[in-house]
Amino acid sequence: MADGGWDGLMKLKRFAPTLALASAIAYLGYHALEGDQGLYSYMVTQSRIAETQAELELAQVERRDLEDRVARLSPDQGALDLDYVEERAREVLNFAHPDEIIIKIEPQRVRY
């Protein structure tokens, strides 16, 4: 019976490197997927980057629109667009010619 205990210890010593290697692979594999710099974190970061780039594109479009409006209203920026100035003045000051009929349509909000 004493030999049975010794044989078990020898088997354990023989499989110890394999067990240690399997444990290391499992540990590293888990952290490669779920760690702070793992695959899941990478996918979340890429998603945030895509959202931020979409927001940036919207902001750039809005900025170009505002720059265009400023250029059309400012005599310092080039040619002053008198039609646009008149249009803005009418809208902001609620002016109209006596023979005009004004119909204002309010934009509807989209509900999801």
N, CA, C and O atoms as a DFTB+ gen file, in Angstrom:
448 C
 N C O
     1  1       0.805      -1.196       0.000
     2  2       0.000       0.000       0.000
     3  2       0.844       1.255       0.000
     4  3       0.416       2.297      -0.496
     5  1       2.002       1.163       0.536
     6  2       2.867       2.322       0.543
     7  2       3.270       2.694      -0.873
     8  3       3.484       3.867      -1.179
     9  1       3.372       1.691      -1.732
    10  2       3.733       1.951      -3.119
    11  2       2.627       2.717      -3.847
    12  3       2.917       3.480      -4.768
    13  1       1.365       2.527      -3.451
    14  2       0.250       3.205      -4.105
    15  2       0.317       4.708      -3.912
    16  3      -0.001       5.457      -4.835
    17  1       0.715       5.159      -2.755
    18  2       0.845       6.581      -2.502
    19  2       1.984       7.191      -3.298
    20  3       1.906       8.315      -3.793
    21  1       3.057       6.394      -3.402
    22  2       4.230       6.861      -4.155
    23  2       3.906       6.945      -5.649
    24  3       4.358       7.870      -6.325
    25  1       3.151       6.017      -6.156
    26  2       2.767       6.025      -7.567
    27  2       1.868       7.232      -7.869
    28  3       1.991       7.853      -8.925
    29  1       0.970       7.557      -6.943
    30  2       0.091       8.721      -7.134
    31  2       0.894      10.009      -7.190
    32  3       0.603      10.902      -7.986
    33  1       1.906      10.096      -6.339
    34  2       2.747      11.285      -6.322
    35  2       3.555      11.391      -7.616
    36  3       3.761      12.492      -8.127
    37  1       4.004      10.279      -8.139
    38  2       4.758      10.279      -9.393
    39  2       3.856      10.697     -10.565
    40  3       4.286      11.431     -11.454
    41  1       2.602      10.223     -10.555
    42  2       1.670      10.621     -11.604
    43  2       1.384      12.118     -11.530
    44  3       1.289      12.794     -12.554
    45  1       1.248      12.626     -10.301
    46  2       1.006      14.051     -10.113
    47  2       2.188      14.861     -10.610
    48  3       2.000      15.898     -11.247
    49  1       3.394      14.411     -10.334
    50  2       4.589      15.116     -10.802
    51  2       4.680      15.072     -12.331
    52  3       5.158      16.018     -12.958
    53  1       4.216      13.966     -12.924
    54  2       4.281      13.829     -14.366
    55  2       3.272      14.772     -15.046
    56  3       3.557      15.307     -16.118
    57  1       2.091      14.981     -14.428
    58  2       1.060      15.832     -15.027
    59  2       1.099      17.279     -14.527
    60  3       0.331      18.114     -15.005
    61  1       1.961      17.577     -13.598
    62  2       2.041      18.935     -13.047
    63  2       2.398      19.976     -14.109
    64  3       1.751      21.022     -14.146
    65  1       3.389      19.749     -14.974
    66  2       3.673      20.762     -16.012
    67  2       2.499      20.956     -16.970
    68  3       2.211      22.078     -17.386
    69  1       1.818      19.855     -17.320
    70  2       0.659      19.965     -18.204
    71  2      -0.456      20.745     -17.520
    72  3      -1.097      21.590     -18.144
    73  1      -0.686      20.470     -16.259
    74  2      -1.715      21.174     -15.489
    75  2      -1.357      22.656     -15.334
    76  3      -2.224      23.522     -15.449
    77  1      -0.094      22.940     -15.075
    78  2       0.344      24.334     -14.946
    79  2       0.202      25.070     -16.278
    80  3      -0.222      26.225     -16.302
    81  1       0.549      24.416     -17.378
    82  2       0.425      25.025     -18.692
    83  2      -1.045      25.261     -19.045
    84  3      -1.395      26.316     -19.574
    85  1      -1.893      24.293     -18.756
    86  2      -3.328      24.452     -19.032
    87  2      -3.916      25.581     -18.194
    88  3      -4.742      26.353     -18.682
    89  1      -3.493      25.680     -16.935
    90  2      -3.964      26.763     -16.073
    91  2      -3.489      28.118     -16.588
    92  3      -4.254      29.083     -16.578
    93  1      -2.251      28.202     -17.033
    94  2      -1.721      29.461     -17.570
    95  2      -2.464      29.860     -18.845
    96  3      -2.781      31.033     -19.041
    97  1      -2.740      28.885     -19.708
    98  2      -3.480      29.177     -20.940
    99  2      -4.890      29.657     -20.617
   100  3      -5.372      30.612     -21.225
   101  1      -5.552      29.010     -19.671
   102  2      -6.901      29.419     -19.268
   103  2      -6.881      30.825     -18.681
   104  3      -7.741      31.645     -19.004
   105  1      -5.909      31.108     -17.824
   106  2      -5.800      32.424     -17.197
   107  2      -5.561      33.505     -18.252
   108  3      -6.252      34.524     -18.269
   109  1      -4.589      33.281     -19.125
   110  2      -4.279      34.274     -20.155
   111  2      -5.423      34.416     -21.156
   112  3      -5.710      35.519     -21.622
   113  1      -6.075      33.300     -21.487
   114  2      -7.209      33.362     -22.402
   115  2      -8.361      34.170     -21.829
   116  3      -8.983      34.966     -22.532
   117  1      -8.639      33.962     -20.559
   118  2      -9.714      34.726     -19.909
   119  2      -9.400      36.218     -19.955
   120  3     -10.257      37.023     -20.319
   121  1      -8.193      36.583     -19.592
   122  2      -7.830      38.001     -19.563
   123  2      -7.691      38.595     -20.965
   124  3      -7.851      39.802     -21.146
   125  1      -7.395      37.755     -21.954
   126  2      -7.361      38.255     -23.331
   127  2      -8.759      38.625     -23.803
   128  3      -8.915      39.507     -24.648
   129  1      -9.765      37.969     -23.273
   130  2     -11.147      38.276     -23.648
   131  2     -11.782      39.319     -22.737
   132  3     -12.410      40.260     -23.222
   133  1     -11.630      39.167     -21.450
   134  2     -12.383      39.977     -20.487
   135  2     -11.550      41.010     -19.728
   136  3     -12.114      41.774     -18.945
   137  1     -10.265      41.062     -19.924
   138  2      -9.416      41.981     -19.161
   139  2      -9.600      43.433     -19.567
   140  3     -10.370      43.743     -20.477
   141  1      -8.885      44.322     -18.883
   142  2      -8.976      45.758     -19.167
   143  2      -8.578      46.083     -20.604
   144  3      -9.098      47.033     -21.189
   145  1      -7.679      45.319     -21.165
   146  2      -7.247      45.531     -22.542
   147  2      -7.594      44.329     -23.409
   148  3      -6.923      44.048     -24.402
   149  1      -8.640      43.633     -23.025
   150  2      -9.051      42.431     -23.742
   151  2      -9.919      42.739     -24.946
   152  3     -10.149      43.898     -25.292
   153  1     -10.391      41.685     -25.573
   154  2     -11.177      41.792     -26.793
   155  2     -12.493      42.518     -26.549
   156  3     -12.892      43.355     -27.359
   157  1     -13.166      42.217     -25.458
   158  2     -14.432      42.888     -25.156
   159  2     -14.216      44.387     -24.962
   160  3     -14.979      45.197     -25.488
   161  1     -13.200      44.752     -24.223
   162  2     -12.891      46.162     -24.006
   163  2     -12.534      46.845     -25.322
   164  3     -12.907      47.997     -25.540
   165  1     -11.823      46.156     -26.193
   166  2     -11.462      46.691     -27.505
   167  2     -12.713      46.970     -28.331
   168  3     -12.818      48.014     -28.976
   169  1     -13.666      46.030     -28.310
   170  2     -14.894      46.213     -29.078
   171  2     -15.704      47.394     -28.544
   172  3     -16.272      48.154     -29.329
   173  1     -15.766      47.557     -27.233
   174  2     -16.476      48.693     -26.635
   175  2     -15.799      49.998     -27.038
   176  3     -16.474      50.969     -27.379
   177  1     -14.478      50.023     -27.000
   178  2     -13.729      51.220     -27.380
   179  2     -13.956      51.560     -28.850
   180  3     -14.126      52.731     -29.190
   181  1     -13.961      50.561     -29.721
   182  2     -14.198      50.803     -31.145
   183  2     -15.608      51.344     -31.382
   184  3     -15.813      52.199     -32.244
   185  1     -16.562      50.851     -30.625
   186  2     -17.938      51.340     -30.743
   187  2     -18.019      52.804     -30.318
   188  3     -18.678      53.611     -30.973
   189  1     -17.353      53.139     -29.228
   190  2     -17.340      54.534     -28.766
   191  2     -16.654      55.446     -29.786
   192  3     -17.090      56.576     -30.004
   193  1     -15.589      54.957     -30.403
   194  2     -14.886      55.750     -31.412
   195  2     -15.814      56.010     -32.599
   196  3     -15.851      57.124     -33.121
   197  1     -16.558      54.997     -33.027
   198  2     -17.473      55.169     -34.157
   199  2     -18.568      56.173     -33.813
   200  3     -18.922      57.008     -34.646
   201  1     -19.110      56.103     -32.594
   202  2     -20.143      57.059     -32.174
   203  2     -19.585      58.477     -32.140
   204  3     -20.236      59.420     -32.589
   205  1     -18.384      58.619     -31.609
   206  2     -17.764      59.935     -31.504
   207  2     -17.448      60.504     -32.886
   208  3     -17.594      61.706     -33.107
   209  1     -17.016      59.654     -33.813
   210  2     -16.748      60.129     -35.173
   211  2     -18.036      60.588     -35.853
   212  3     -18.032      61.565     -36.602
   213  1     -19.134      59.883     -35.594
   214  2     -20.419      60.304     -36.162
   215  2     -20.833      61.655     -35.585
   216  3     -21.326      62.517     -36.312
   217  1     -20.633      61.843     -34.276
   218  2     -20.937      63.135     -33.653
   219  2     -20.054      64.231     -34.235
   220  3     -20.519      65.346     -34.472
   221  1     -18.786      63.916     -34.463
   222  2     -17.856      64.887     -35.040
   223  2     -18.294      65.303     -36.439
   224  3     -18.249      66.486     -36.777
   225  1     -18.716      64.343     -37.250
   226  2     -19.176      64.670     -38.593
   227  2     -20.405      65.578     -38.546
   228  3     -20.512      66.518     -39.334
   229  1     -21.331      65.302     -37.628
   230  2     -22.508      66.168     -37.487
   231  2     -22.097      67.574     -37.059
   232  3     -22.622      68.563     -37.570
   233  1     -21.158      67.656     -36.122
   234  2     -20.704      68.967     -35.661
   235  2     -19.997      69.719     -36.788
   236  3     -20.141      70.937     -36.900
   237  1     -19.235      69.010     -37.622
   238  2     -18.555      69.670     -38.732
   239  2     -19.553      70.195     -39.756
   240  3     -19.371      71.285     -40.298
   241  1     -20.605      69.425     -40.026
   242  2     -21.642      69.877     -40.955
   243  2     -22.335      71.114     -40.393
   244  3     -22.576      72.081     -41.116
   245  1     -22.653      71.078     -39.101
   246  2     -23.302      72.235     -38.472
   247  2     -22.385      73.451     -38.495
   248  3     -22.839      74.571     -38.728
   249  1     -21.098      73.231     -38.254
   250  2     -20.150      74.347     -38.276
   251  2     -20.063      74.966     -39.672
   252  3     -20.060      76.189     -39.809
   253  1     -19.993      74.115     -40.718
   254  2     -19.946      74.645     -42.080
   255  2     -21.204      75.448     -42.395
   256  3     -21.132      76.487     -43.051
   257  1     -22.354      74.970     -41.930
   258  2     -23.612      75.691     -42.143
   259  2     -23.571      77.049     -41.449
   260  3     -23.967      78.060     -42.030
   261  1     -23.092      77.071     -40.208
   262  2     -23.008      78.338     -39.473
   263  2     -21.997      79.289     -40.119
   264  3     -22.243      80.492     -40.206
   265  1     -20.869      78.752     -40.569
   266  2     -19.874      79.598     -41.240
   267  2     -20.453      80.197     -42.516
   268  3     -20.184      81.354     -42.840
   269  1     -21.248      79.411     -43.242
   270  2     -21.887      79.908     -44.451
   271  2     -22.877      81.019     -44.127
   272  3     -22.936      82.035     -44.820
   273  1     -23.649      80.815     -43.070
   274  2     -24.616      81.848     -42.679
   275  2     -23.916      83.129     -42.249
   276  3     -24.366      84.224     -42.585
   277  1     -22.816      83.000     -41.508
   278  2     -22.060      84.184     -41.075
   279  2     -21.487      84.904     -42.288
   280  3     -21.528      86.131     -42.370
   281  1     -20.948      84.125     -43.236
   282  2     -20.356      84.745     -44.423
   283  2     -21.418      85.487     -45.229
   284  3     -21.132      86.530     -45.816
   285  1     -22.634      84.960     -45.264
   286  2     -23.692      85.608     -46.028
   287  2     -24.244      86.842     -45.313
   288  3     -24.825      87.719     -45.952
   289  1     -24.068      86.914     -44.002
   290  2     -24.581      88.054     -43.235
   291  2     -23.526      89.118     -42.968
   292  3     -23.864      90.241     -42.592
   293  1     -22.268      88.788     -43.153
   294  2     -21.192      89.699     -42.785
   295  2     -20.558      90.330     -44.021
   296  3     -20.098      89.621     -44.916
   297  1     -20.531      91.666     -44.073
   298  2     -19.877      92.314     -45.214
   299  2     -18.360      92.138     -45.179
   300  3     -17.703      92.285     -46.210
   301  1     -17.796      91.826     -44.016
   302  2     -16.349      91.641     -43.902
   303  2     -15.896      90.323     -44.525
   304  3     -14.733      90.198     -44.910
   305  1     -16.774      89.352     -44.630
   306  2     -16.421      88.019     -45.122
   307  2     -16.497      87.901     -46.643
   308  3     -16.259      86.817     -47.177
   309  1     -16.809      88.944     -47.333
   310  2     -16.926      88.883     -48.789
   311  2     -18.194      89.604     -49.220
   312  3     -18.532      90.664     -48.694
   313  1     -18.882      89.016     -50.178
   314  2     -20.096      89.637     -50.712
   315  2     -21.252      89.429     -49.741
   316  3     -21.548      88.305     -49.336
   317  1     -21.891      90.518     -49.380
   318  2     -23.047      90.466     -48.491
   319  2     -24.257      90.012     -49.303
   320  3     -24.570      90.606     -50.334
   321  1     -24.924      88.983     -48.852
   322  2     -26.096      88.447     -49.537
   323  2     -27.332      89.182     -49.019
   324  3     -27.880      88.844     -47.970
   325  1     -27.756      90.189     -49.773
   326  2     -28.881      91.031     -49.327
   327  2     -30.188      90.258     -49.253
   328  3     -31.018      90.538     -48.387
   329  1     -30.387      89.305     -50.130
   330  2     -31.601      88.494     -50.065
   331  2     -31.659      87.695     -48.766
   332  3     -32.712      87.580     -48.137
   333  1     -30.512      87.149     -48.378
   334  2     -30.470      86.381     -47.137
   335  2     -30.667      87.287     -45.929
   336  3     -31.354      86.910     -44.979
   337  1     -30.077      88.470     -45.953
   338  2     -30.261      89.432     -44.862
   339  2     -31.738      89.793     -44.736
   340  3     -32.270      89.851     -43.628
   341  1     -32.395      90.035     -45.856
   342  2     -33.819      90.364     -45.829
   343  2     -34.635      89.182     -45.303
   344  3     -35.548      89.362     -44.498
   345  1     -34.306      87.989     -45.757
   346  2     -35.017      86.798     -45.289
   347  2     -34.889      86.632     -43.777
   348  3     -35.880      86.369     -43.096
   349  1     -33.681      86.785     -43.253
   350  2     -33.456      86.649     -41.802
   351  2     -34.175      87.749     -41.036
   352  3     -34.769      87.491     -39.990
   353  1     -34.124      88.987     -41.554
   354  2     -34.794      90.095     -40.876
   355  2     -36.297      89.853     -40.818
   356  3     -36.930      90.104     -39.792
   357  1     -36.864      89.371     -41.907
   358  2     -38.301      89.083     -41.918
   359  2     -38.648      87.998     -40.901
   360  3     -39.650      88.093     -40.191
   361  1     -37.816      86.977     -40.842
   362  2     -38.107      85.871     -39.930
   363  2     -37.932      86.282     -38.473
   364  3     -38.777      85.973     -37.633
   365  1     -36.853      86.967     -38.175
   366  2     -36.563      87.329     -36.786
   367  2     -37.494      88.436     -36.292
   368  3     -37.974      88.385     -35.160
   369  1     -37.747      89.433     -37.138
   370  2     -38.544      90.581     -36.722
   371  2     -40.028      90.442     -37.064
   372  3     -40.828      91.321     -36.745
   373  1     -40.388      89.339     -37.710
   374  2     -41.776      89.084     -38.117
   375  2     -42.324      90.207     -39.000
   376  3     -43.445      90.673     -38.798
   377  1     -41.536      90.630     -39.966
   378  2     -41.962      91.653     -40.913
   379  2     -42.450      90.994     -42.192
   380  3     -41.997      89.913     -42.570
   381  1     -43.377      91.665     -42.845
   382  2     -43.874      91.221     -44.146
   383  2     -44.402      92.432     -44.888
   384  3     -44.779      93.430     -44.274
   385  1     -44.429      92.344     -46.195
   386  2     -45.030      93.403     -46.997
   387  2     -46.551      93.343     -46.825
   388  3     -47.101      92.275     -46.555
   389  1     -47.223      94.473     -46.977
   390  2     -48.676      94.481     -46.773
   391  2     -49.432      93.540     -47.708
   392  3     -50.499      93.049     -47.337
   393  1     -48.922      93.279     -48.890
   394  2     -49.652      92.432     -49.822
   395  2     -49.256      90.954     -49.730
   396  3     -49.693      90.153     -50.556
   397  1     -48.441      90.582     -48.748
   398  2     -48.013      89.198     -48.596
   399  2     -48.903      88.458     -47.607
   400  3     -49.421      89.047     -46.658
   401  1     -49.070      87.179     -47.837
   402  2     -49.766      86.292     -46.905
   403  2     -48.713      85.324     -46.361
   404  3     -48.051      84.615     -47.119
   405  1     -48.576      85.310     -45.055
   406  2     -47.565      84.488     -44.409
   407  2     -48.239      83.272     -43.792
   408  3     -49.197      83.398     -43.029
   409  1     -47.738      82.114     -44.124
   410  2     -48.206      80.866     -43.530
   411  2     -46.994      80.216     -42.885
   412  3     -46.057      79.816     -43.575
   413  1     -47.011      80.111     -41.563
   414  2     -45.893      79.493     -40.841
   415  2     -46.254      78.054     -40.520
   416  3     -47.334      77.770     -40.004
   417  1     -45.355      77.170     -40.825
   418  2     -45.536      75.755     -40.520
   419  2     -44.458      75.388     -39.508
   420  3     -43.263      75.483     -39.788
   421  1     -44.901      74.971     -38.337
   422  2     -43.964      74.576     -37.290
   423  2     -43.498      73.145     -37.563
   424  3     -44.307      72.286     -37.916
   425  1     -42.234      72.892     -37.406
   426  2     -41.745      71.510     -37.605
   427  2     -42.303      70.600     -36.517
   428  3     -42.395      70.988     -35.352
   429  1     -42.672      69.387     -36.914
   430  2     -43.202      68.426     -35.957
   431  2     -42.061      67.643     -35.361
   432  3     -41.077      67.337     -36.035
   433  1     -42.201      67.321     -34.087
   434  2     -41.199      66.520     -33.417
   435  2     -41.430      65.046     -33.744
   436  3     -42.566      64.572     -33.784
   437  1     -40.359      64.355     -33.969
   438  2     -40.450      62.938     -34.261
   439  2     -40.432      62.190     -32.941
   440  3     -39.541      62.384     -32.114
   441  1     -41.419      61.337     -32.755
   442  2     -41.489      60.533     -31.518
   443  2     -41.125      59.102     -31.846
   444  3     -41.563      58.537     -32.848
   445  1     -40.318      58.534     -30.978
   446  2     -39.887      57.150     -31.177
   447  2     -40.621      56.241     -30.244
   448  3     -40.398      55.031     -30.257
